[in-house]
Amino acid sequence: MDELTKRDTEAYWNEQAAAHLAGRTIKRARYLSKAEARGMGWHARSVVLELDNGAVVIVQSDDEGNDAGALLVLNKKAEIILPVI
């Protein structure tokens, strides 16, 4: 992949992230239920963020959705990993 293509790819995905997440409010944070995880073909369960517009953000291990993934939360006071369960 040449440098221009890499920049175009990064710009595209930055735009997608902003379009879907910027300005949204997290209304609920929870873990997937066992039934939801089974329905996705996963053995582990990850964090789900429910947004004010009805969208949900589900943490997965990779682009292909092979299993649940951990979420790293950073702030000025602490660092916490919300693990798969």
C-alpha positions in Angstrom: 0.0 0.0 0.0 1.5 3.3 -1.0 1.7 6.3 1.4 -1.2 8.2 -0.4 -3.5 5.1 0.0 -2.5 4.8 3.7 -3.4 8.5 4.3 -6.7 8.1 2.3 -7.5 5.0 4.4 -6.8 6.7 7.7 -8.8 9.8 6.7 -11.7 7.6 5.6 -11.8 5.7 8.9 -11.3 8.8 11.0 -14.4 10.3 9.2 -16.4 7.1 9.8 -15.5 7.1 13.5 -16.5 10.8 13.8 -19.7 10.3 11.9 -20.8 7.4 14.1 -19.4 8.3 17.5 -18.6 12.0 17.9 -21.1 13.9 20.0 -23.0 10.7 21.0 -23.8 10.0 24.6 -23.4 6.6 26.2 -26.8 5.8 27.7 -25.9 2.4 29.1 -22.8 0.3 29.5 -23.0 -3.5 30.1 -21.6 -6.8 29.1 -23.1 -9.0 26.4 -25.5 -11.6 27.7 -24.5 -15.2 27.3 -27.3 -15.6 24.7 -26.0 -12.6 22.7 -22.5 -13.9 22.8 -23.7 -17.4 21.6 -25.7 -15.7 18.8 -22.4 -14.1 17.6 -20.6 -17.4 17.8 -18.4 -16.1 20.6 -17.1 -18.0 23.6 -16.4 -14.8 25.6 -18.4 -11.7 26.4 -17.4 -8.1 25.9 -18.5 -4.6 26.9 -21.5 -3.2 25.0 -22.0 0.6 24.9 -25.6 1.7 24.1 -25.7 5.1 22.5 -28.4 7.8 22.6 -29.3 7.3 18.9 -30.0 3.6 19.4 -26.7 2.4 18.1 -24.6 -0.1 20.1 -20.8 -0.4 20.2 -19.6 -3.9 20.8 -15.9 -4.6 21.5 -14.6 -7.4 19.4 -11.1 -9.0 19.2 -10.5 -8.2 15.5 -11.9 -6.9 12.3 -13.5 -10.2 11.5 -15.4 -10.5 14.7 -13.8 -13.7 15.8 -14.5 -13.2 19.5 -15.1 -10.6 22.2 -12.3 -8.2 23.1 -11.1 -6.2 26.1 -11.6 -2.5 26.4 -8.9 -0.2 27.8 -10.2 2.8 29.7 -7.7 5.6 30.4 -8.3 8.8 32.3 -6.1 11.2 34.4 -6.5 9.2 37.6 -6.5 5.6 36.5 -6.2 3.0 33.8 -8.5 0.0 33.8 -9.0 -2.9 31.5 -12.6 -4.1 31.1 -11.8 -7.7 30.3 -13.8 -10.3 28.4 -15.8 -12.5 30.7 
